[in-house]
Amino acid sequence: MSDRIQIPTREEADPAYQWHTQDIFEKDEGFLSALDRLKEMGKEFAAFQGKLHDPKMLLAYLELTEQVEELAGNIGSYAALKSDQDTANARYQGYMGQVSAIGVELSAATAFATPELLSLGDELVQMLDHEPALAPYRKALMDVLRQKEHILPEREERLLSLSGEMAGSAGEIFSMLNDADMSFGTVTDEKGREIPLTHGRYLHFMESADRRVRKEAFEKLYAVYREHRNTLAALLNAHERKNKFYKQARGYESCLEMCLFGNQIPKEVYHSLIQAVHGAFPSFYSYMELRKKALGVDALHMYDLYVPVVENPYGEISYEQAFELVKEALAPLGEEYAGLLCRAKDEGWIDVYENTGKRSGAYSNGTPTCHPFVLLNFQNNLESAFTLAHELGHAMHSYFSNQAQRPIYRNYSIFVAEVASTVNEALLLRHLERCAQGDVKKLAYLANSALEQFRATLFRQTMFAEFELKTHEIVEQGGSLTPDLLDELYRNLCADYFGSGVVIDEQISREWSRIPHFYYDFYVYQYATGFAAAQMLSERILKGGAPEYLRFLSRGDSVPPLDALREAGADLATEKPVADALALFAGKVRELEGLL
């Protein structure tokens, strides 16, 4: 009889490795009290309707908005953290529902403001020029004026606001199905133990040196998604039809334009990324051929893509070891940054290990008036160390932004969000490379790791971005996203990106059905652009550019995201960051070839 490893429940897990949600609200009662207080604050907005032409009333409205945003942010964070630590807990799922409902109420209560401000036009600009108290809000108010052609009259704006609770339904249902309801059985590992196949453990299995383990995990995971393919296709179709509705209602040319508008990102940035990556396919195909030779297989399958092509010389890495490694790697960012890392570990910012029902993957939650929180599903390997570095990058970005900016500017754009996380990964890789000088096995393994970061982030996320663009175009043109259509579209993209040297296994056609980011509305391309910018910025940091970088972390939303990155030293309005990153990838392929 084989051994079986059990995943602990939340109550069985060691609290020393769990986040301190009590730092937001000591108990659930505090959350519920704050929720009631937020509802009362929301009623105060009615007093401002029709009066925003008065500078004093406008200032009071903006100050109330900031107070509401802070309280709502804390409430939303608490509910989300509690829900994600155990997605099967009905109480906290209920809290999430209450948060969603009050968000819709607040949106409806303030629906008058944007049309009213737009009606002021030049009068609003004059108010900004002559009222010093409004100066801190100039950027936010000018952002409102920029939306003029896409804002509807007050009645219509209120209706759109009231639709918000329904609008997120597809993503919420996907999350519950994916994280709470799906069960993938077990995989027999290299030692003959039956280990539960979970989202958190899937990548660990895919990195196994035992091809049987990889194939078993791959086939079992996608067999479950096949069982739910009709439901999953219907959910994605519903989500993108929602985007089409808002696109049409607000008068945008496309869903892509609508989703990029808020961050002032030209559509050309999106399209040029895809074009540049297509141009680098020859280098990517060379890497696939090198991987095939190094693994010694007759044919390279999709379940062969994650296993290192050289044996991992690092072995198991405990959470404590990983943290010290990350801290050493990020030393070039200075003493303040290092001190914050220690606080994160010692003061309950991080939820470390997997438990039953816990949300899969990893993320950072930048709570407005509390410290940030980080969710991990740590697996005692080097990959998890990189994930730790990544999420701490997000956390520190939130910390610096919250400290430097007033509430209205604390939430930095998602366009820059992935830069801070990926800079940390790049610095960790460079630190490991320095420590491995003279050790061919470690250098080869790290070169492979670097190439895998490129594959998983620059190439893979761009493929996701292209898939998302194509599916939206189908929906916008009146089509419907059926499971067969989605499978075929995804399979064809895999064939383009991986080339004829890789077997496009039938199961991979269903990978689209397990990607939560497809419910985030043109988010994934920013992993690729952020990765490219991070390669450039990490090199600048190692050459003494940490002050400029830390200033970037403090910018929040006080300047447009392209401007913030340009100030830090990476201009994504040009082709250079992506082109330089792709050139670095080609060089790493040659480096690994020389080391093997």
Long-range contacts (C-beta under 8 A, 24 or more apart in sequence): 2-188, 2-192, 2-193, 2-194, 3-191, 3-192, 3-193, 3-194, 4-186, 4-193, 4-194, 4-195, 5-193, 5-194, 5-195, 5-196, 6-196, 7-196, 7-198, 7-354, 7-355, 7-356, 8-355, 8-356, 9-86, 9-355, 9-356, 9-357, 10-85, 10-86, 10-89, 10-355, 10-356, 10-357, 10-358, 12-355, 13-353, 13-355, 14-353, 17-319, 17-350, 17-351, 17-352, 17-353, 18-85, 18-348, 18-351, 18-352, 19-81, 19-85, 19-348, 19-349, 19-350, 19-351, 19-373, 19-374, 19-375, 20-347, 20-348, 20-349, 21-78, 21-81, 21-82, 21-85, 21-373, 23-347, 23-348, 23-370, 23-371, 24-74, 24-77, 24-78, 24-81, 24-367, 24-370, 25-74, 25-78, 28-91, 28-95, 31-75, 31-78, 31-79, 31-95, 34-71, 34-74, 34-75, 35-75, 35-98, 35-99, 35-102, 37-71, 38-68, 38-71, 38-72, 38-75, 38-102, 38-106, 39-102, 39-105, 41-67, 41-68, 41-71, 42-68, 42-102, 42-105, 42-106, 42-109, 43-109, 45-106, 45-109, 45-110, 45-113, 46-109, 48-113, 49-112, 49-116, 50-112, 50-116, 52-113, 52-116, 52-117, 52-120, 53-116, 53-120, 53-123, 55-127, 55-131, 55-133, 55-134, 58-127, 58-134, 59-131, 59-133, 59-134, 59-137, 61-113, 62-134, 62-137, 62-140, 62-408, 65-110, 65-408, 66-406, 66-407, 66-408, 67-407, 68-106, 69-368, 69-407, 69-408, 70-368, 70-369, 70-407, 72-102, 72-103, 72-106, 73-367, 73-368, 73-369, 74-367, 74-368, 74-369, 74-370, 75-99, 75-102, 76-103, 77-365, 77-367, 77-368, 77-370, 77-373, 80-365, 81-351, 81-365, 81-373, 81-375, 83-359, 84-358, 84-359, 84-375, 85-351, 85-355, 85-358, 85-359, 85-375, 86-355, 86-356, 86-357, 86-358, 87-175, 87-176, 87-179, 87-180, 87-357, 87-358, 87-359, 88-180, 88-356, 88-357, 89-357, 100-165, 100-168, 100-172, 101-165, 103-164, 103-165, 104-161, 104-162, 104-164, 104-165, 107-161, 107-162, 107-164, 108-158, 108-161, 108-162, 110-161, 111-154, 111-157, 111-158, 111-160, 111-161, 112-154, 112-157, 112-158, 114-144, 114-147, 114-151, 114-157, 115-151, 115-152, 115-153, 115-154, 115-157, 116-154, 117-141, 117-144, 117-145, 118-144, 118-145, 118-147, 118-148, 118-151, 121-145, 136-406, 136-408, 137-408, 139-409, 139-557, 139-558, 139-559, 140-408, 140-409, 147-261, 149-251, 150-250, 150-251, 150-252, 150-258, 150-261, 151-250, 152-249, 152-250, 156-249, 160-246, 160-249, 167-242, 167-246, 169-238, 170-235, 170-236, 170-238, 170-239, 170-242, 170-519, 171-239, 171-516, 171-519, 171-520, 173-235, 174-232, 174-235, 174-236, 174-239, 174-516, 174-519, 175-516, 175-519, 177-228, 177-231, 177-232, 177-235, 178-360, 178-514, 178-516, 179-359, 179-360, 180-357, 182-224, 182-228, 183-224, 184-220, 184-221, 184-224, 185-220, 185-224, 187-213, 187-216, 187-217, 187-220, 188-213, 188-216, 189-213, 197-221, 198-354, 198-360, 199-360, 199-361, 199-377, 200-354, 200-358, 200-360, 200-361, 200-377, 200-379, 201-354, 201-379, 203-306, 203-379, 203-383, 204-379, 204-381, 204-383, 206-303, 206-305, 206-306, 206-307, 207-306, 207-307, 207-308, 207-381, 207-383, 208-307, 209-307, 209-311, 211-297, 211-303, 211-304, 211-307, 214-303, 214-304, 214-306, 214-307, 215-301, 215-303, 217-303, 218-302, 218-303, 218-505, 218-507, 219-507, 221-514, 222-507, 222-508, 222-510, 222-511, 223-507, 225-510, 225-513, 225-514, 226-507, 226-510, 228-513, 229-483, 229-487, 229-510, 229-513, 230-483, 232-483, 232-513, 233-481, 233-482, 233-483, 233-486, 233-513, 236-471, 236-481, 236-486, 236-512, 236-513, 236-518, 236-519, 237-475, 237-480, 237-481, 237-482, 239-518, 239-519, 240-471, 240-472, 240-475, 240-481, 241-475, 243-472, 243-475, 243-521, 244-472, 244-475, 244-476, 247-476, 254-472, 254-473, 254-476, 255-472, 255-475, 255-476, 255-521, 255-522, 256-469, 256-472, 256-522, 259-521, 259-522, 260-522, 262-413, 263-413, 263-414, 263-415, 263-560, 263-561, 264-560, 264-561, 264-562, 265-415, 265-561, 265-562, 266-573, 269-529, 269-572, 269-573, 270-465, 270-469, 270-522, 270-525, 272-575, 272-578, 273-462, 273-465, 273-525, 273-528, 273-529, 273-578, 274-462, 274-465, 274-466, 274-469, 276-575, 276-578, 276-579, 276-582, 277-458, 277-459, 277-462, 277-528, 277-578, 277-582, 278-496, 279-582, 280-459, 280-582, 280-585, 280-586, 281-496, 281-497, 281-499, 283-582, 283-585, 283-586, 283-589, 284-455, 284-459, 284-497, 284-498, 284-499, 284-585, 285-498, 285-499, 285-501, 286-589, 287-451, 287-455, 287-585, 287-589, 288-498, 288-499, 288-501, 288-502, 289-501, 290-589, 290-592, 290-593, 290-596, 292-501, 294-596, 299-503, 300-501, 300-502, 300-503, 301-502, 301-503, 301-505, 302-494, 302-502, 302-503, 302-504, 302-505, 302-507, 302-508, 303-505, 305-455, 305-502, 306-452, 308-445, 308-448, 308-449, 308-452, 309-448, 309-592, 309-596, 310-441, 310-444, 310-445, 310-448, 310-596, 311-441, 311-445, 312-381, 312-382, 312-445, 313-439, 313-441, 313-442, 313-445, 314-381, 314-382, 314-442, 314-445, 316-380, 316-381, 317-380, 317-381, 317-382, 317-384, 317-385, 318-380, 319-352, 319-353, 319-378, 319-380, 319-384, 319-388, 322-378, 322-382, 322-384, 322-385, 322-388, 323-388, 325-385, 325-428, 325-431, 325-432, 326-385, 326-388, 326-389, 326-392, 326-424, 326-428, 328-431, 329-389, 329-424, 329-427, 329-428, 329-430, 329-431, 329-432, 330-389, 330-392, 330-424, 330-427, 330-428, 332-427, 332-541, 332-542, 332-546, 333-427, 333-541, 333-546, 333-549, 333-550, 334-546, 334-550, 337-396, 337-550, 340-396, 340-399, 341-392, 341-396, 343-371, 344-371, 344-372, 344-374, 344-392, 344-395, 347-371, 349-373, 349-374, 349-395, 350-374, 350-376, 351-375, 351-376, 352-376, 352-378, 353-377, 353-378, 354-378, 354-379, 361-516, 362-387, 362-390, 362-391, 363-391, 363-394, 364-391, 364-392, 364-394, 364-395, 364-398, 364-421, 366-394, 366-395, 366-397, 366-398, 366-399, 366-401, 366-402, 366-410, 366-411, 367-398, 368-402, 368-407, 368-410, 369-402, 371-399, 372-396, 372-398, 372-399, 382-449, 385-428, 386-425, 386-428, 386-429, 386-449, 386-453, 389-421, 389-424, 389-425, 389-427, 389-428, 390-421, 390-422, 390-424, 390-425, 391-421, 392-424, 393-420, 393-421, 393-422, 393-423, 393-424, 393-425, 394-420, 394-421, 396-420, 396-553, 397-421, 397-553, 400-550, 400-553, 400-554, 401-553, 401-554, 401-555, 401-556, 402-556, 403-554, 404-554, 404-555, 404-556, 405-554, 405-555, 405-556, 405-557, 405-558, 408-557, 409-556, 409-557, 409-558, 410-556, 410-557, 411-556, 411-557, 412-555, 412-556, 412-557, 412-561, 412-564, 413-557, 413-560, 413-561, 414-523, 414-526, 415-526, 415-529, 415-530, 415-561, 415-562, 416-530, 416-552, 416-561, 416-564, 416-565, 417-526, 417-530, 418-526, 418-527, 418-529, 418-530, 418-531, 418-534, 419-530, 419-533, 419-534, 419-537, 419-552, 419-565, 419-570, 420-553, 421-530, 422-457, 422-527, 422-530, 422-531, 422-533, 422-534, 423-534, 423-537, 423-538, 423-541, 423-549, 425-453, 425-534, 426-534, 426-535, 426-538, 427-538, 427-541, 427-542, 429-453, 430-538, 430-542, 440-595, 443-595, 444-592, 444-595, 444-596, 447-588, 447-591, 447-592, 447-595, 448-592, 450-588, 451-585, 451-588, 451-589, 451-592, 453-531, 454-531, 454-581, 454-584, 454-585, 454-588, 457-527, 457-528, 457-531, 458-528, 458-531, 458-532, 458-581, 458-582, 458-585, 459-497, 461-524, 461-525, 461-527, 461-528, 461-531, 462-525, 462-528, 463-493, 463-494, 463-497, 464-515, 464-517, 464-518, 464-524, 464-525, 465-522, 465-524, 465-525, 465-528, 466-493, 467-493, 467-512, 467-518, 468-518, 468-522, 468-524, 469-522, 471-518, 486-512, 486-513, 487-512, 528-578, 529-572, 529-577, 529-578, 531-581, 532-570, 532-572, 532-577, 532-578, 532-580, 532-581, 533-565, 533-570, 533-572, 533-577, 535-577, 535-580, 535-581, 535-584, 536-569, 536-570, 536-577, 536-580, 536-581, 537-568, 537-569, 537-570, 540-568, 540-569, 545-569
